[in-house]
Amino acid sequence: MDPTEAARILDEQLERGRELIATADTPQALEEAKTAILGKKAPVTGVQKSLGSLPNEAKKDLGRRTNEVFAALREALAARTAELEDRLEDVLLEGDAVDVTLPGRRPRSGSLHPLSIVEDRIVEIFTRMGYRVAQGPEIEDEWHNFEALNIPPDHPARTLKDSLYVDVPDMLLRTETSAVQIRTMESQQPPVHVVVPGRVYRREAVDATHLSVFHQVEGLAVDEGISFADLKGTLEAFYREMFGPEARVRITPDYFPFVEPGCQSAVSCFVCGGVGCRVCGNGWIELLGAGMVHPKVLENCGYDSERYTGFAFGVGIERVAMPLFGVDDMRLFVEGDVRFLERFEGAA
């Protein structure tokens, strides 16, 4: 190659290379420009290869010029690469930009289930009275669920029509949390003061006021000298804490095989004050069954019924929640309707 022609090519390719580098607006385009001006088939590379055939004097001058062109093009490539990287980073930062002056998106707050709210409140009231929480299995044997509670074999509750038996002989889903009271008395000597929250099961036709799976809180107190007056005073204290200081207690006789005497307890309506309304009907809301623990139940647990007496009570959590929250259909508690549950945000 003629030295003059080689010098012309170097000058042209330097100018062309700078132009290609300057107009490359993406990393891919810049890589293509690099191949075009510095690749194996590039004119500048061809000049470099031809230096060996030139006279020594021309080779020296042209070799220096070739090195200068290569250095200038590589410098331009490096500068353009840095510029494109900065531009890309700016684009990414702009896309991820956050306006710190805008108000934040507050996460939606959840809440406890209404039955959990009521259960926690009941348990909290009795634990402040000195009761402790006891729990037990939901699959029970007939001794703890029936026999120890003075429920004889011919009692209707022990038939398949009322109870849910499992595929194990003499085992069933507990029909009430009273079985935990038996387990507690079997495991310790008096005094006993326990409150037992939990889920229970019965073969019920589900409707607005009945569920086959529902929740109870039962209480038990056993010691020397406990009387019916203690039961009445305990229920009065509970009702006033639960429904307000103006709550009054009504106790009427009733029969339960595990207590003697037994009673039903009602609280004066906290909506109308006891004058009668659509919630109560007659001024009273019946909530729980109670009574003095039957002597036979005490003896079944190894207690001396001549020395010790006690009282027990049981309240359905759904029965308390319905008038408390103005719910007229018990099924709403278990259907999982978000529109219903949203009513209790912040209620706990």
C-alpha positions in Angstrom: 0.0 0.0 0.0 1.3 3.5 -0.9 2.2 5.5 2.2 0.3 8.5 1.0 -2.9 6.4 0.4 -2.4 4.8 3.8 -2.2 8.2 5.5 -5.4 9.3 3.8 -7.2 6.2 4.9 -6.1 6.8 8.5 -7.4 10.4 8.4 -10.7 9.4 6.9 -11.3 6.5 9.3 -10.5 8.7 12.3 -13.2 11.2 11.2 -15.6 8.5 10.3 -15.0 6.6 13.5 -15.6 9.7 15.7 -18.9 10.3 13.8 -20.1 6.7 14.2 -19.2 6.7 17.9 -21.0 10.1 18.5 -24.2 8.9 16.8 -24.4 5.6 18.6 -27.3 6.0 21.1 -27.4 2.5 22.5 -24.8 0.1 23.8 -25.6 -2.2 20.9 -25.1 0.5 18.3 -21.8 1.5 20.0 -20.6 -2.1 19.7 -21.5 -2.2 16.0 -19.5 1.1 15.5 -16.5 -0.4 17.3 -16.6 -3.4 15.0 -16.8 -1.2 12.0 -13.8 1.0 12.9 -11.6 -1.3 14.8 -12.6 -4.8 13.7 -10.5 -7.3 11.8 -11.9 -6.0 8.5 -11.8 -2.3 9.3 -9.7 -0.1 6.9 -7.6 1.1 9.9 -6.7 -2.5 10.7 -5.8 -3.0 7.0 -3.4 -0.1 7.2 -1.8 -1.6 10.3 -1.3 -4.9 8.5 0.4 -3.3 5.5 3.1 -1.5 7.5 5.5 -4.4 7.1 5.7 -3.9 3.3 6.6 -0.2 3.6 10.1 1.3 3.5 11.7 1.8 6.9 11.4 5.6 6.8 7.8 5.6 5.8 7.0 2.7 8.2 8.2 4.7 11.2 6.1 7.8 10.5 3.0 5.8 9.4 3.3 3.4 12.3 3.2 6.4 14.8 0.2 7.8 13.0 -1.6 4.5 13.0 -1.1 4.2 16.8 -2.4 7.7 17.3 -5.6 6.9 15.3 -6.1 3.7 17.3 -5.6 5.5 20.6 -8.0 8.3 19.6 -10.7 5.9 18.6 -10.4 3.8 21.7 -10.6 7.0 23.8 -13.7 8.1 22.0 -15.2 4.7 22.5 -14.5 4.7 26.3 -16.0 8.2 26.7 -19.1 7.3 24.8 -19.5 4.1 26.8 -19.4 6.0 30.0 -21.8 8.5 28.7 -24.4 5.9 27.7 -24.1 4.1 31.1 -24.7 7.4 32.9 -27.7 8.0 30.7 -29.1 4.5 31.4 -28.7 5.0 35.1 -30.5 8.3 34.9 -33.4 6.7 33.0 -33.6 3.9 35.7 -33.5 6.5 38.5 -36.2 8.5 36.9 -38.4 5.5 36.5 -38.0 4.5 40.1 -38.4 8.0 41.4 -40.7 8.5 44.4 -42.4 11.7 45.3 -41.7 11.9 49.0 -44.2 14.8 49.3 -47.1 12.4 48.5 -49.0 10.8 51.4 -48.1 7.1 51.9 -50.5 4.3 51.1 -51.8 3.2 54.5 -52.1 -0.6 54.7 -55.6 -1.8 55.3 -56.0 -2.7 59.0 -57.5 -6.0 60.0 -59.4 -7.0 63.1 -60.2 -9.9 65.3 -63.2 -12.0 64.5 -66.3 -10.9 66.5 -66.4 -14.2 68.3 -62.8 -13.8 69.3 -63.5 -10.3 70.6 -66.3 -11.6 72.8 -64.3 -14.7 74.0 -61.3 -12.6 74.9 -63.4 -10.1 76.8 -65.2 -12.9 78.8 -61.9 -14.6 79.6 -60.3 -11.3 80.6 -63.1 -10.5 83.0 -62.9 -13.8 84.8 -59.1 -13.9 84.9 -59.2 -10.5 86.7 -61.5 -12.2 89.2 -58.8 -14.8 89.9 -59.8 -17.6 87.5 -57.2 -19.3 85.4 -57.8 -20.6 81.8 -58.0 -24.3 81.3 -58.2 -26.2 78.0 -58.8 -29.8 76.9 -59.2 -32.0 73.8 -62.1 -31.5 71.4 -62.4 -35.3 70.9 -63.6 -36.7 74.2 -64.4 -40.1 75.8 -67.9 -40.8 77.2 -66.6 -40.7 80.8 -65.5 -37.1 80.7 -68.2 -35.9 78.4 -71.2 -37.7 80.0 -70.8 -40.1 82.8 -68.6 -38.0 85.2 -71.1 -35.2 84.6 -73.9 -37.3 85.9 -75.5 -37.8 82.5 -76.8 -41.4 82.5 -76.6 -43.8 79.6 -80.3 -43.4 78.7 -80.0 -39.6 78.5 -81.1 -38.3 75.0 -77.9 -36.3 74.6 -75.9 -39.6 74.4 -77.7 -40.8 71.3 -76.5 -40.5 67.7 -79.3 -38.0 67.2 -77.6 -35.3 69.4 -73.9 -36.2 69.5 -71.2 -36.6 66.8 -69.3 -39.8 67.4 -66.0 -40.6 65.7 -64.8 -44.0 64.4 -63.3 -44.9 67.7 -65.4 -46.8 70.3 -66.8 -44.5 73.0 -65.2 -41.4 71.5 -67.1 -38.3 70.3 -66.7 -34.6 69.5 -67.3 -32.9 72.8 -70.8 -31.5 73.2 -69.7 -28.9 75.8 -66.5 -27.7 77.5 -67.7 -29.1 80.9 -65.5 -32.1 80.1 -62.5 -29.9 80.8 -63.9 -29.1 84.3 -63.8 -32.9 85.0 -60.3 -33.2 83.8 -59.3 -30.2 85.9 -60.8 -31.7 89.1 -59.2 -35.0 88.4 -55.8 -33.4 88.2 -55.9 -31.2 91.3 -57.4 -30.8 94.7 -59.5 -27.7 95.7 -59.6 -24.8 95.6 -60.4 -24.7 91.9 -61.3 -21.6 89.9 -61.1 -22.1 86.1 -62.7 -20.7 83.0 -62.8 -22.9 80.0 -63.2 -21.3 76.5 -63.5 -23.6 73.5 -65.3 -25.0 70.5 -68.1 -27.6 70.9 -70.1 -29.8 68.5 -73.7 -31.0 68.4 -75.9 -32.6 65.8 -78.1 -29.5 65.2 -80.2 -28.3 62.3 -78.4 -25.1 61.3 -80.6 -22.0 61.3 -80.5 -18.4 62.4 -80.1 -19.4 66.1 -78.4 -22.8 65.9 -75.1 -24.1 64.6 -73.6 -27.5 64.7 -70.2 -26.1 65.7 -70.2 -23.2 68.1 -68.3 -21.8 71.1 -68.6 -21.8 74.8 -67.0 -20.4 77.9 -67.6 -22.4 81.0 -66.6 -21.6 84.5 -66.0 -23.7 87.7 -65.3 -22.8 91.3 -64.9 -25.4 94.0 -63.8 -24.8 97.6 -65.1 -25.1 101.1 -68.1 -23.0 101.9 -69.1 -21.9 98.4 -72.8 -21.1 98.2 -75.4 -20.1 95.6 -74.9 -16.5 96.8 -71.3 -16.7 95.5 -72.7 -17.8 92.1 -75.1 -15.0 91.9 -72.5 -12.4 92.9 -70.1 -13.8 90.4 -72.7 -13.5 87.6 -73.6 -10.0 88.6 -69.9 -8.9 88.5 -69.5 -10.5 85.1 -72.6 -8.9 83.6 -71.7 -5.5 84.8 -68.2 -5.7 83.4 -69.5 -7.1 80.1 -72.6 -5.0 79.6 -72.3 -2.0 81.9 -72.8 -1.0 85.5 -76.5 -0.8 85.2 -76.9 -4.5 84.2 -79.2 -6.5 86.5 -79.4 -10.3 86.9 -82.5 -12.6 86.8 -82.2 -16.2 87.9 -84.9 -18.7 87.3 -84.9 -22.4 88.2 -83.9 -25.0 85.6 -82.6 -28.5 85.4 -79.2 -29.8 84.3 -78.0 -33.2 85.4 -74.6 -32.0 86.5 -75.8 -29.2 88.9 -78.2 -29.2 91.8 -79.9 -26.8 92.1 -79.7 -25.5 88.5 -80.8 -22.3 87.0 -81.0 -20.1 83.9 -79.5 -16.7 84.1 -80.6 -13.6 82.2 -79.3 -10.1 82.1 -81.4 -6.9 81.8 -81.4 -5.7 78.2 -78.5 -3.3 77.7 -80.3 -1.8 74.6 -83.6 -0.7 76.2 -82.6 -0.9 79.9 -85.1 -3.6 80.6 -88.3 -2.1 79.3 -88.6 -4.3 76.2 -87.4 -3.9 72.7 -86.9 -5.9 69.4 -83.6 -7.2 70.8 -84.9 -8.7 74.1 -88.6 -8.8 73.6 -89.4 -8.7 77.4 -86.5 -6.7 78.9 -84.3 -9.7 79.6 -81.7 -11.5 77.5 -81.2 -15.2 78.5 -77.5 -16.0 78.3 -76.3 -18.9 80.3 -77.1 -22.0 82.4 -75.6 -22.4 85.9 -76.0 -24.1 89.2 -74.3 -25.7 92.2 -72.1 -28.6 91.2 -73.9 -31.9 91.8 -72.4 -33.9 94.7 -72.1 -36.9 92.5 -70.0 -35.0 90.0 -67.7 -34.0 92.9 -67.4 -37.6 94.0 -66.7 -38.8 90.5 -63.6 -36.6 90.6 -62.5 -37.8 94.0 -63.7 -34.8 96.0 -65.4 -35.1 99.4 -68.9 -33.7 98.6 -69.5 -33.2 102.4 -66.6 -30.9 102.6 -66.5 -29.1 99.3 -69.1 -27.3 97.3 -68.9 -25.4 94.1 -70.8 -23.7 91.2 -70.5 -24.0 87.5 -71.8 -22.0 84.6 -71.7 -22.0 80.8 -72.3 -19.3 78.3 -72.5 -19.5 74.5 -70.2 -17.0 72.9 -72.5 -16.6 69.9 -75.4 -15.9 72.3 -73.5 -13.0 73.8 -72.2 -11.7 70.5 -75.6 -11.6 68.8 -77.3 -8.9 71.0 -73.9 -7.2 71.7 -73.3 -6.5 68.0 -76.9 -6.4 66.8 -76.6 -9.6 64.8 -79.9 -11.4 64.1 -78.5 -14.5 62.3 -75.9 -16.7 64.0 -74.7 -18.1 60.6 -73.1 -14.7 59.7 -70.4 -15.5 62.2 -69.2 -18.6 60.2 -69.9 -17.7 56.6 -66.8 -15.6 56.1 -68.6 -12.7 54.4 -66.0 -9.9 54.3 -68.8 -7.3 54.2 -70.0 -8.5 57.5 -66.5 -8.8 59.1 -65.6 -5.3 58.0 -68.1 -4.0 60.5 -65.7 -5.0 63.3 -62.6 -3.2 62.2 -61.1 -1.6 65.2 -63.7 -3.2 67.6 -61.1 -5.0 69.6 
